[in-house]
Amino acid sequence: MSKLGKDLIQAAKEARAIARGEADPKSYRVHVPTRVNVRAIRKQQGLSQNEFAALYGIAPGTLRDWEQDRAQPDGSARVLLTIIDREPDAVARALRKR
């Protein structure tokens, strides 16, 4: 097998370990997007601004400002919005009252 092939297999194994939570967090970097399309994330879920804000604990005015480009989400908000975009059910489960 070529060196490239071996490198690709190793990279896939490392990615699987990260996805499963088995990798040491010191051994990899997390990508936080510099911008997120908040309106697209909300519309993909078929929610109004008020519904989205209430579901995810975001102030409605803040959500409006993000969607109208009057303000940008900070780093932690971009992380949350990225997770909402990719795994909305997981976020909803985590935030659900017990």
C-alpha positions in Angstrom: 0.0 0.0 0.0 1.3 3.5 -0.8 2.2 6.0 1.9 -0.8 8.1 0.9 -3.1 5.1 1.4 -1.7 4.4 4.8 -2.0 8.1 5.8 -5.7 8.1 4.7 -6.5 5.0 6.7 -4.8 6.4 9.8 -6.7 9.7 9.4 -10.0 7.8 9.1 -9.2 5.9 12.3 -8.4 9.2 14.1 -11.6 10.8 12.9 -13.6 7.8 14.1 -12.0 8.0 17.5 -12.7 11.8 17.7 -16.4 11.2 16.7 -16.8 8.5 19.3 -15.3 10.7 22.0 -12.4 8.2 22.5 -9.6 10.6 21.4 -7.6 12.8 23.8 -8.9 16.3 23.2 -5.3 17.6 23.4 -4.5 15.6 20.2 -6.9 17.5 17.9 -8.3 20.9 17.1 -12.0 21.8 16.8 -13.2 23.9 13.9 -15.5 26.7 14.9 -16.9 28.5 11.8 -16.3 32.2 11.5 -19.8 32.8 10.3 -23.0 30.9 10.4 -26.2 31.5 8.5 -28.6 31.7 11.4 -31.7 32.3 9.2 -31.0 29.3 7.1 -30.5 27.1 10.2 -33.8 28.3 11.7 -35.8 28.0 8.4 -34.4 24.5 7.8 -36.1 23.5 11.0 -39.4 25.2 10.0 -39.5 27.4 13.0 -40.5 31.0 13.5 -38.0 33.3 15.1 -39.9 33.2 18.4 -40.1 29.4 18.3 -36.4 28.9 17.5 -35.4 31.5 20.2 -37.6 29.8 22.9 -36.5 26.3 22.0 -32.8 27.0 22.2 -32.7 29.7 24.9 -31.7 32.6 22.6 -33.2 36.1 23.2 -35.6 36.9 20.4 -34.0 40.3 19.8 -30.5 38.7 19.6 -31.8 36.2 17.1 -33.3 39.0 15.0 -30.0 41.0 15.1 -28.1 37.9 13.9 -30.5 37.3 11.1 -30.4 40.9 10.0 -26.6 41.1 10.2 -26.8 43.8 12.9 -24.7 41.6 15.1 -22.7 38.3 14.8 -22.9 35.4 17.2 -19.8 35.0 19.4 -17.7 31.9 19.4 -19.8 29.8 21.8 -23.0 30.8 20.1 -21.5 29.8 16.7 -20.6 26.4 18.2 -24.2 26.0 19.5 -25.7 27.1 16.2 -23.4 24.7 14.3 -24.6 21.8 16.5 -28.2 22.9 16.1 -27.7 22.8 12.3 -26.1 19.4 12.3 -27.7 17.6 15.3 -30.9 19.5 16.3 -32.4 16.5 18.0 -29.4 16.1 20.3 -29.6 19.7 21.3 -33.3 19.5 22.0 -32.8 16.4 24.1 -30.0 18.0 26.1 -32.0 21.1 26.8 -35.3 19.3 27.6 -36.5 19.7 31.2 -36.5 16.4 33.1 
